[in-house]
Amino acid sequence: MVVILSMVTFRSVERLGRDLFSRVLESSLSVPYRSLVLVDDSPTPETAEVVKSFAESRGKELVVLRSRLYGGATRHTRATARQTAVDAFLENFTEEWLMFLDDDFVLGSGYWAEASAHLADPSVGEVWGVNWDAHPERRVFIGLLHRARLTRTSYAGFLVEGFQRRGGTHDTLYRRQAVSGVLIPPELHVYEDAWLHHYVRCRGWESRVVYDSGLHYSPAGDLPLEEEKRSLLEAVRIAVKYGIAGDAHVLETLSSGGSTTRWILGWLGLARPVLGLPFQAVASYRQERSVPRAVARALRRQYLKAWIRYVVLREARRIRGRVPDVCEVVLSHAK
């Protein structure tokens, strides 16, 4: 079975480095595709040039696009890029499956064997590969909490539960009929992948998970603190408007409307990042290999967790539980 491969990129070579990005491209060869649809909104040509060179050397048809603006959008976002890729697939190809591969995900050699086993099932509309972290920090942190019985969720369970809440396009296959008619709001510069996942799910298609998938890399370093706060605030705004959230406690708290019981539990929940600080410090040390840097990283991460919990509690009181049902939202926006 041949699929259409698509990548959404933005300054990928500059962010990730040529070596890692080239490894991502080379790993894609484990999947049988003839055409690669690249949606690149980078202000510089480096990323598109690397992909063009790769496609020429590997005999792949390459379609390079910039995301189209629609619905009153005035700027390119991940939503406009993802929608452009889906539209290009539906309008210009006849293959049954579209595969998204993130620019920082290196596929493993066993991915296609496991993924392709699900494609013949007519009830399946989405096949997602687990986004195993290439760096140890999150795996160590969740493992420590799990062993201390502070969470019932294992590392693998945490990643799969995250996908069930918000999807992901790390290495994901979508059936043509499952994404037909989707229209992602152009403002979704975060959670555009969640929109696709819920659109497929809410229309009754099944999702399958591939465990022999690959490794998810992230650029080194963190965003500036204020920029990261703005990103978190945007995520809460989207949760309020569309019913999409990356963390379970966000929707649970918002949907409670700030009830007295939930409000008390929420305030008690602010202690969780404090209790988790020693575990995060150990996990950060595995990442940084420096005690001062590890402590600074752990303090920052736990502070942000406590801060966003406070923001969500405050927002829950304001909206009084008026959080839309995500299925009603995504289906009402369909073409």
N, C-alpha and C positions, 0 to 999 in steps of 0.2 A: 504493500500500500504506500502510495506517494502522498505527502502532505505539502502544504505551503508553509514555509517558515517566515516569521516576521520578527523584526527587532525594532524597538523604539529606543532611540539614542539621543543623548544631549551631552556634547563634549566628553564622550566616553573615553577617548584616548587620553585626553588631558586629565580626567578624573582618576582613571584606573591605571593608566600606564599602557604603553603599546604591548608589552609582553602579556599582561593578564588579558587584555581585550583580544589579542590574537589567540590565546588559549581558549577563550570562550568560542570564538569563531571555529577553530579547529575541532572543538568538541561537538559542534553541531553536525559534523559529518557522520556521526553515529546514527543520525536520523535520515531516512530516505526522503529527500526533498529535491525538487528540480529548480524551484524559484524561491528567491529571498526578497521579501518586501521590507525595505528599510525606510522607516519614517524618522528623519533626522532634522531636528530644529536647531542644531548647533549654529552658533554665529560664525564658526570657523570650519574649514573644509576637511580637517585632519581625519575625523572619524569616518566620514563618507569615503574618503580616499583609501583608507585601510580596508574597508569593506569591499570597495570596488576591486582592489588588487586581489583580495582573497577570492572573490567570486570569479574573476577572470582566470585565476590559477587553478581553480577547482571545477571549472566548467558549469557554474551555476548561473542561471538567468537572474539578473539583478534589476529590481525596480526601486528607484530612489525617489522618495516623496518628502515634501514638507507638509505638516499637518494643515488641513484646511480649517478655516474659521467658519463657524456656524452658530446659530442660536444667539446672535448678538455678541459673540466673543470678539474681543479686541486684541487678545494675545494668545500665543501658543501655550498649551498646558499638556500635561500627560493625558488628560481626557481627550483633547482634540487629536493628539497623536494616536492614541489607542483606537479612537473611532475611525480615523482615516485608514488605519491598517485593516480593521474589520471591513469597512466599506470597499477597500481595494480588493480584498479577498472575495467578497460576495459578488462584486461587479465584474471582475476580470478573470476569474479562475473557475474551474469546474470541480476541483478536488473536494473531497468530503470534509477534510480536517485542516484547520488552521492551527499552527503551533506558534506560541509566543515563547521567545527565549530572552531573558533579561541580559543586559550587557555585562553583568557581574556574576553570572551563573555558569559554572563549568560542568557540563554534563558528564556523568560517569558512563563507563562502557556498557553497563547493564541496563541503562535507562530504557532504550527502545524495546528490548525484549520484554520487559515488564509492562511498559505502557501499551504496546501494541496488542497485548493479550486482551485489553479491555475494549478495543475499538470495534470489534464485531458485534458487541451487545447493542441492539438498537435502542435500549433505554438510556444509554450513557451519552451525556452531552458534554462532559468536561472531565479531563484526566489531568491531575496535578501531581507533580513530583515534589516530595518533601524538600524544603529549603534548608538542608543541613548546613550549619555555619562552618565556614572554613577556619574561623578563629575560635578559640576555646571559651571565651568569656561567658556567653550565655549558657552554653552547655554545662559548664562548671557551676555557675550560679544556681541554675534550676536543679542540677544534681545534688548540690549541697542542701538546698531547701527540702528536696524530696527525701533524702536520707535522714534529715532532722525531723521529718514528718510535719513540716510547716506547710507543705502543699501535697496534695494527693496526685498531682500531675507529674508524670515523668517528662523528660526532655522531648522525646518523640511525641508524647501526648500533647504537650504544650504547643508544638509546631502544628500538629494536625488540627487542634482546636482553634488555633489562630486562623488557619485556612478556612475552616467551617464558618467562622464569623466574618472574615473579610476577604477571602479568596487570595489570589496571588498569581502573578504571571511569570514567576521565575522560570518555569519550564512546563507550560500548560497547553494542552490540546483542546480545541473547541470544535464541536460538530457544526457543520454549516447551518442546519435547521435550528440548532440551539441558540445561535447568536443572530439569526435573521430577525431584522426589525429592531435591534437594540439601538438606543440613542442615549449616549452618556452625556449628562449635563456638562457643558464645556468648562464650568468653573471648578470641576473636580480635579485639582492638581494633586490631591491625595485621594485615595479610595476609588480611583477609576477602575482598578482591578476588582475591588469589592462589588462595584456596580455590575460588572460582567458576571461575576460569580452568582450574585443574587438574581440577576435576570435569568440565568440558566436554571437555577434552582427553583425559582418561583414559578417557572413555566412547566415544572414537573419532570425535568431531566435529572438523571442521577449523576453524581460526581464520584470518581474513583481516585484513589491515592496510590502513587508509585513510591515505594520506599528506597529502591536502588536507583537513586536519582542523580545526585551530584553535589557539588559544593557551592554555597553562596558566599561570595566575597563582598566586602564593603570597603569603600575608600578609607584609608587611615585617618584618624582624628575625628573630632566632633565639630558640629556647627557651633558658631558663636552662641553663647547662652541665650541672648535675647532673640536670635533668629530661631533657635530651637523652641523657645517659648511661643513665638508666633506660630510656628508649625503645629504645636500642640493645641493652641487656641483654635486654629483653623479646623483641626480634627474634631474638637468639641462642637464647633458651629455646624459642621457637616452631620454629626450625630444628631443634633437637635433638628436640623432641617430635613434630613433624608432617612434617619433611623439606621445609619451605618456607623459602626464604631470598631476600632481595633481591639479594645479591651472589654471584656465582659462586664467589669464593674461600672464602666461608663454608662452603658445603656441601662443596666439595672438601677443605678442611682438616679439617672435622669427620668426613667419611667416611674420611679417611686413618687415623683412629685415633691420630694423633700418631706415626706411623712415623718412624724416624730420618731418612730422606731428606726426608720432608715437613716434619718438625720443623726441619731445617736450612734448607730452602727457605723455610719460614714465617718463621723469624727473619731471614733475608736480606730477606724481603718487607717487614719493618718499615722498611727503608730507602726503600721506594717513596714514602711520604708526605713524607719529607725531600727526596728528589729532585724531587718534584712541587711543593714549596713556591714556587719562583720563578714557575712557571706559574700556580699558584693565586693568587698575589699580583697578577699581571697581570690575570687574570680577575676578581678581586675589585675591582680598581680600576675596571674597566668597569662594575661594579655600583654602587660607592660614590662614585666620582669624588673620592676623598680618600685621599691616601697613608697617613696614620696609620690610618684606618678600614679601608682595604684590607689593610694588613699585619696588623692585629689579627684581621680576619676570616679571612685566609688561615692564620694561625697556629692559630686555633681549629679550623678545618676539618681541617687536616692533622694536628693533635694527635688529634682524634677518630678519624681514619682509622687512625692508628698504634695508638691505645688499643684500638680494637675488634679490630684484628688480633691484638694480644696476648691479649685476652680469648678469642678464638676458638681460638688455639693452646693456651691453658690448658685450655679446655673439651674440645678434641680429645683431649688426654691423659687427661682424666677419663672420657670416655664410650667411648674405645677403638673408635671407628668405628661405634658402635651408633646409626646414623641411619636412620629408617624410610624406605621407599620412599613417595613422596608419593601415587602412584596407589593403592597398597594402603590408605593411610590415608583418603583422601577417599572412596573407594568403600565402605569398611567403615563409614563414618559416614552413608551415605545412608539416607533414610527407608524 
